[in-house]
């Protein structure tokens, strides 16, 4: 996609804004402190759609930033979703039979991707045994974090109980209600999504290339049989909610995805129920593993985001600190246009996520062809291996924590976003990425690993006070040895 041409007046405005940002670098710490104000926690406001503040119309483009460069194919959830594949691998793998003892689709995948087989075996034979050594030693550090994560995932709608032809359609109503045009209907659906609790909402015409060829388990499809894209999956409504800002900064061990998982699931199920009440088909696709499709490219098509170097969708309001869900439907809607607000140029030079990835799963190189489209490749096996190489809650999310776009909404961030979105030179991209690395450095990535693998259980930032187990809980092993003077610390809590 070609760069946007700016007028002389626009160039002068960008130059002046860029100078203001660079000249204000000394105030970066002030901006960081201002971001701690709860009023700037983007995504936590309760007004109707007030969180979705970015002027997308200004940045609309005729086609999304990804490029189609060859024959396309749909992904296979059984092999390309690393959790699905590794679950089957751990059950089927035996050293005696080797690859020949695996199911046919796993054999085909591993023969085509021998490096994935090597990494999957390394996880099973080396990483998980080492984790089992360290887990009991450090369990007490994460009592509150794990309890919080479990609580946030406790309220969740039931899963899909049948194939689309059965589960998507409403019952008891013969004919769908006649709506007054796609534009009005889209406005209504977006407002309802915000009413149901969503921060973000966008609409796309569903591209069949984003639907899995073979399904995830538990979605009502026949196991190991190809999925034919249902004709009533015409549109995709994308919703999304943010993860806790303070906990995200304390990844890889104290954060969780369950908070946003549950909220986005609830929004999607509410929205699907609303659409069915109008007489139309609707099917929720929700986190963590209840999707029939890939969400990041649908977010791109829906005008909510661009896909970053770390493969996650980046939105103007939340960066990549969110968890999305999708509702597919045949309700006639007006699709949104994709946007270009400078992420591709920024990610090309930034590389902060790649530098901070302990697994080395994010490339520092150029985009590559993946199923007919150009994108930055991410090694999901290396990524997931690190998930199993740290303690605490359900994985890592360091790429979310360090991404320059994932910042609370204060004057420093919004000014920087405006500059990078309008800078055709790329000078501000390098300057602002450099400022972040200097003002807010993180640990050496090797320190994020567990001690048995040579690390220190490091976190990107210290955990928030409400996740510090040692301030509230007497370790079970030390209950009988705590001095009486140390037993009551209520005055210090919080």
SULWO-V221225 format. One line per field, one symbol per residue. ss: DSSP state (a for helix, b for strand, c for the rest). psi: psi as a letter, one per 30 degrees, with the letter a starting at -180 (. if undefined). A space follows every 10 residues. Layout:
ss: ???
psi: ???
This chain:
ss: cccccccaaa aaaaaaaaaa aaacaaaaaa aaaacccaaa cccccccccc cccccaaaab ccccccbbcc cccccbaaaa caaaaaaaaa aacccccaaa accaaaaaaa aacaaaaaaa aaaaaaaaaa aaaaaaaaaa aaaaaaaaaa aacccccccc cccaaaaccc cccccccccc caaaaaaaaa aaaaaccccb bbbbbccaaa bccbcccccc cccccccccc ccccbbbbbb bcccaaaaac cccccccaaa aaaaaaaaaa aaaaaaaccc cbbbbbcccb ccbccaaaaa acccbbbccc ccbbbcccbc ccbbbbbbbc ccccccccbc ccaaaaaaaa caaaaacccc cbcccccbbb ccbbbccbca aaaaaaaccc cccccccaaa aacccccccc aaaaaaaaaa acccccaaaa aaaaaaaaac ccccaaaacc aaaccccccc ccccaaacaa accccaaaaa accaaacccc cccc
psi: klkkkkleee eeeeeeeeee eefgefgeee eeeeffkffg ikfflgljgf fifkifefgk lfllflkjga kllkljffef jeeeefeeef efkkeefbff flleeeeeee efifeeeeee eeeefeeeee efefefegef fgeeeeeeee efgejkllak gllefeffkl lfjekkkjlh keeeeeeeee eeeeefgkek klklkkjfff kkeklllggf lkkgkkkkjk ffielkkklk lllkeeeefg lgefllfeee eeeeeeeeee eeeeeeffgl kkkkjllehh kglkeefeee eggfllkleg fkkkleefbg ilkllkjklg kkljklkllj ggeeeefefd geeeefjffh fkkgalllkj hfkklkkkjf eeeeeeeggl lbkhbdgeee efkffiklil eeeeeeeeee fgjfffefee eeeeeeeeei lllkefffll efggaghlle lklleggjef ffkkkefgef gkkefgfjge ffk.
